[in-house]
Amino acid sequence: MNFNNYDFVSFDIFDTLLSRKIARPKDLFSLIQANLSYDNKYVAWPELVDNFSVIREKAEEKARKK
């Protein structure tokens, strides 16, 4: 995979390689979404900023179906 065209890539490596201090993996998506709202780099993508958690969960569902 070529990741050079992406500013942000998200992987779930927790409980496999790292341990997390967050109760549920989905809670991390909300934290990322909050951080995106403070980064001016993403102002051109309000749908991503406003819906990151949902977009990330759907991407995970799609990946698991493959």
Residue frames as qw, qx, qy, qz and C-alpha x, y, z in Angstrom:
[[0.000, 0.887, 0.462, 0.000, 0.00, 0.00, 0.00],
 [0.387, 0.315, -0.012, 0.867, 1.14, 3.51, -0.77],
 [0.285, -0.745, -0.521, 0.303, 0.30, 5.87, 2.09],
 [0.355, -0.089, 0.087, 0.927, 1.97, 8.93, 0.56],
 [0.106, -0.420, -0.457, -0.777, -1.37, 10.30, -0.66],
 [0.523, -0.669, -0.511, -0.137, -2.93, 10.36, 2.82],
 [0.041, -0.658, 0.352, -0.665, -2.54, 12.81, 5.68],
 [0.514, -0.333, 0.563, -0.555, -4.12, 10.47, 8.20],
 [0.649, 0.062, -0.728, -0.214, -4.23, 6.66, 8.42],
 [0.569, -0.426, 0.433, -0.555, -5.88, 4.81, 11.31],
 [0.603, 0.116, -0.788, -0.051, -5.15, 1.23, 12.38],
 [0.748, -0.539, 0.114, -0.371, -6.42, -0.80, 15.31],
 [0.597, 0.362, -0.664, 0.267, -3.25, -2.30, 16.79],
 [0.343, -0.478, 0.505, -0.632, -4.36, -2.09, 20.39],
 [0.837, -0.208, 0.388, -0.326, -4.71, -5.23, 22.49],
 [0.932, 0.330, -0.041, 0.141, -2.41, -6.83, 19.91],
 [0.632, 0.373, -0.236, 0.637, 0.75, -4.72, 20.12],
 [0.046, 0.312, -0.329, 0.890, -0.20, -2.05, 22.64],
 [0.188, -0.541, -0.779, 0.255, -2.51, -1.70, 25.57],
 [0.019, -0.553, -0.237, -0.798, -4.91, 1.21, 25.79],
 [0.075, -0.167, -0.610, 0.771, -6.17, 3.34, 28.64],
 [0.470, 0.040, -0.147, -0.870, -9.54, 3.73, 26.93],
 [0.619, 0.011, 0.668, -0.413, -12.41, 1.43, 27.86],
 [0.746, 0.445, 0.493, -0.035, -13.63, 0.75, 24.33],
 [0.509, 0.011, 0.454, 0.731, -11.78, 1.04, 21.01],
 [0.157, 0.728, 0.516, 0.423, -14.62, 3.17, 19.62],
 [0.319, -0.887, -0.187, 0.277, -13.94, 5.78, 22.32],
 [0.506, -0.334, 0.323, 0.726, -10.61, 6.50, 20.64],
 [0.294, 0.474, 0.572, 0.601, -12.42, 7.47, 17.44],
 [0.155, -0.917, -0.359, -0.072, -14.24, 10.21, 19.36],
 [0.488, -0.702, 0.114, 0.506, -10.94, 11.54, 20.69],
 [0.461, 0.021, 0.509, 0.727, -9.46, 11.59, 17.19],
 [0.119, 0.725, 0.550, 0.396, -12.57, 13.38, 15.91],
 [0.302, -0.914, -0.182, 0.200, -12.20, 16.02, 18.62],
 [0.508, -0.480, 0.311, 0.644, -8.55, 16.55, 17.70],
 [0.399, 0.353, 0.581, 0.615, -9.42, 16.90, 14.01],
 [0.007, -0.892, -0.430, -0.141, -11.73, 19.79, 14.86],
 [0.363, -0.859, 0.070, 0.353, -8.78, 21.73, 16.30],
 [0.540, -0.217, 0.515, 0.630, -6.48, 21.15, 13.32],
 [0.330, 0.685, -0.031, -0.649, -6.87, 23.78, 10.59],
 [0.047, -0.293, 0.829, 0.474, -5.50, 21.31, 8.05],
 [0.086, 0.294, 0.946, 0.109, -8.90, 19.59, 7.99],
 [0.236, 0.457, 0.297, -0.805, -11.12, 22.69, 7.76],
 [0.367, 0.295, -0.519, -0.713, -11.75, 21.88, 4.07],
 [0.443, -0.085, -0.868, -0.206, -13.28, 18.51, 5.06],
 [0.416, -0.288, 0.370, -0.779, -16.05, 19.36, 7.54],
 [0.885, -0.071, -0.238, -0.393, -17.82, 16.06, 6.84],
 [0.713, 0.166, -0.602, 0.319, -14.72, 14.15, 7.94],
 [0.073, 0.289, -0.531, 0.793, -14.29, 16.30, 11.03],
 [0.569, -0.194, 0.181, -0.778, -17.97, 16.06, 12.00],
 [0.930, 0.010, -0.025, -0.366, -18.35, 12.35, 11.25],
 [0.244, 0.577, -0.778, 0.053, -14.94, 10.76, 11.77],
 [0.434, -0.197, 0.800, -0.363, -16.19, 8.24, 14.33],
 [0.787, 0.351, 0.349, -0.368, -18.95, 6.96, 12.06],
 [0.604, 0.680, -0.380, -0.168, -16.70, 6.94, 8.98],
 [0.036, 0.537, -0.829, 0.156, -14.00, 5.00, 10.87],
 [0.586, -0.030, 0.722, -0.367, -16.47, 2.45, 12.24],
 [0.797, 0.499, 0.122, -0.318, -17.94, 1.86, 8.76],
 [0.422, 0.685, -0.591, -0.061, -14.43, 1.43, 7.33],
 [0.232, -0.359, 0.871, -0.242, -13.68, -1.19, 9.96],
 [0.735, 0.222, 0.513, -0.384, -16.94, -3.03, 9.20],
 [0.704, 0.644, -0.180, -0.241, -16.11, -3.01, 5.49],
 [0.197, 0.628, -0.751, 0.059, -12.57, -4.29, 6.12],
 [0.450, -0.194, 0.812, -0.317, -13.84, -7.13, 8.31],
 [0.798, 0.376, 0.279, -0.380, -16.22, -8.27, 5.54],
 [0.528, 0.669, -0.488, -0.192, -13.33, -8.82, 3.10]]
